[in-house]
Amino acid sequence: MMVRESAFEGQFYPKDREACLREIAAMAPPAEVEGLPDRPVAGIVPHAGWAFSGPTALAVIRTIADRRTPATFVIFGAAHRRVRGNAVFASGGWQTPLGLTKVDERLAREILARAGDLAAADPAAHEDEHSIEVQLPLIQHLVPDARIVPILVPPGPQAVALGRAVGQAIGDLAADVVCLGSTDLTHYGPAYDFTPKGIGAAAVRWVRDENDRRMLDLMVRLDAEAIVPEAQQHQNACGSGAVAAMLAAARLMGAARGVVVQYTTSYDVMREKMGRSDTDAVVGYAGVVF
């Protein structure tokens, strides 16, 4: 069996089982929000290091796990490095400090059959990408028997069509599935070569109240077609392809509207946890449930 070994333990999250469990236990529970679906079908999760975005990702997965126990998570991941196209990890399993999670090979085969030229089985594309891996220990902890279908989706015109193919495959099999889209939001500051509002408190407010808000509004409305163009124009999602594909799949699975369960920025985290107010580098993190 092909096994993808964890590549980012000790960097984005702890490197051993007990340390992972301690950090998960220390994450604050999500605030109560209204309008959550009784049976969620999808979610958006951030993928920075757990110290920054772990609680937001956990809030989404916990909200889902409190309401259902899906057999499989299809996880659409951001592609931070150049890949040849939409890449499915179609067989085997993924290893983390919390154990081995197997791929739902039957669903992966159906997705590839439905997708045709839109996707390929390409496990090598996943080797150096963290956007899916950082979610997996959280899933393993809360839904330990779940299987996964990891799919890397670069931002491009095929993302929505791929999502539709995934939604159709799930429907064809009547599969018990939740889809996750992995993205962070605006990356602001000189380090990201993106400072349209300068540096300082006003720039942080713009990230929160305008740039990230535009993307969140599209997510909540499930406007899959608008996600990649919005991110290309305003640099407010690094995983826009993953989000667009997830939204397209979620629409076919019956989702009508998303609910934001948590939103924060790296600025907020550093101020609250570390007593620092660094405005030179700000990244937005959102958790949305559909």
C-alpha positions, -999 to 999 in steps of 0.1 A, spaced: 0 0 0 13 35 -9 16 56 22 23 93 23 43 99 53 38 132 72 61 159 60 52 189 82 50 174 117 72 195 140 67 225 117 30 232 112 18 210 141 35 189 168 57 159 159 43 133 182 9 119 192 7 131 228 18 166 218 -8 168 191 -35 157 215 -24 183 241 -24 211 215 -59 201 202 -72 199 238 -59 234 245 -77 249 215 -106 270 226 -140 258 215 -158 278 188 -183 304 198 -220 296 193 -233 308 160 -268 308 146 -280 292 114 -258 261 113 -271 233 92 -284 201 109 -264 180 85 -234 198 71 -220 187 38 -189 209 35 -165 234 51 -137 258 45 -106 254 67 -74 274 69 -40 257 67 -14 278 85 5 264 115 -18 252 143 -5 280 165 -22 305 142 -51 288 124 -55 255 142 -85 266 163 -103 279 133 -98 247 114 -108 227 144 -140 248 149 -151 237 114 -143 201 118 -158 200 153 -190 217 141 -193 190 114 -184 161 137 -209 173 164 -237 169 138 -227 138 118 -200 112 113 -192 110 76 -175 80 62 -152 101 40 -138 136 38 -129 148 3 -103 174 10 -95 200 -17 -61 214 -10 -44 246 -21 -14 240 -44 14 263 -32 39 248 -56 34 244 -93 16 211 -101 6 198 -135 -31 200 -128 -58 188 -105 -41 159 -86 -59 131 -68 -42 109 -43 -63 79 -53 -50 49 -33 -32 39 -1 -31 61 30 -17 91 48 3 88 80 4 114 108 15 112 144 -21 101 152 -20 71 129 -28 60 93 -59 72 75 -68 52 44 -79 67 11 -115 59 0 -103 42 -32 -138 35 -45 -148 71 -44 -114 82 -58 -119 59 -88 -154 73 -94 -141 109 -91 -114 102 -117 -139 85 -140 -163 115 -138 -135 140 -140 -119 126 -172 -92 151 -184 -100 174 -155 -79 154 -130 -52 127 -128 -40 103 -101 -8 120 -91 4 111 -56 38 128 -61 21 162 -64 11 159 -27 46 152 -13 56 188 -4 22 204 1 9 211 36 -26 224 30 -43 190 33 -19 174 58 -25 200 86 -62 191 86 -57 154 89 -48 150 126 -78 171 135 -100 148 114 -83 117 129 -90 130 164 -127 139 159 -138 113 132 -112 86 137 -127 60 113 -132 84 84 -114 78 51 -101 106 28 -98 116 -8 -71 143 -11 -72 165 -42 -49 193 -50 -66 221 -70 -45 249 -85 -63 282 -92 -75 279 -127 -106 277 -150 -111 239 -144 -116 242 -107 -154 246 -108 -159 218 -134 -138 195 -112 -159 203 -82 -190 194 -102 -175 161 -112 -167 154 -76 -203 163 -65 -217 140 -93 -194 112 -82 -206 115 -46 -242 115 -58 -237 85 -81 -224 64 -52 -248 79 -26 -216 83 -6 -215 95 30 -191 124 24 -182 158 37 -161 181 14 -135 205 28 -117 233 9 -84 244 24 -73 280 20 -60 310 39 -72 345 30 -53 377 23 -15 375 27 -6 412 34 27 428 39 62 434 23 70 397 27 41 389 4 48 418 -20 12 431 -13 8 464 5 -19 484 -14 -29 502 19 6 507 33 16 493 67 -2 498 100 -35 495 118 -55 509 89 -41 482 66 -51 455 91 -86 469 92 -87 469 54 -77 432 53 -104 423 78 -132 445 67 -128 448 30 -104 424 13 -112 393 33 -149 403 35 -153 402 -2 -140 367 -4 -161 356 26 -193 370 10 -187 349 -21 -180 318 -1 -211 322 20 -232 326 -12 -215 295 -28 -205 316 -58 -180 291 -70 -175 308 -104 -164 341 -88 -138 327 -64 -107 323 -86 -112 356 -105 -117 374 -71 -85 360 -57 -65 367 -88 -76 404 -87 -74 410 -49 -50 383 -36 -74 373 -9 -72 335 -11 -42 313 -17 -64 282 -22 -90 297 -45 -90 267 -68 -97 244 -38 -125 267 -26 -141 270 -60 -141 232 -64 -155 226 -30 -183 251 -34 -193 236 -68 -194 201 -52 -213 214 -22 -240 229 -44 -247 195 -59 -248 180 -24 -276 203 -14 -258 232 2 -275 266 -2 -256 289 21 -225 290 43 -222 300 79 -189 316 92 -181 299 124 -148 317 130 -126 344 115 -93 358 127 -60 370 114 -24 363 123 -23 399 137 -51 390 162 -34 357 172 0 374 178 -16 401 198 -36 377 220 -11 349 224 22 366 222 14 402 232 28 415 199 12 438 174 31 432 142 13 448 112 41 441 87 27 406 79 -10 398 82 -28 367 70 -66 360 73 -81 327 84 -117 318 81 -138 287 90 -171 283 71 -196 255 73 -222 246 46 
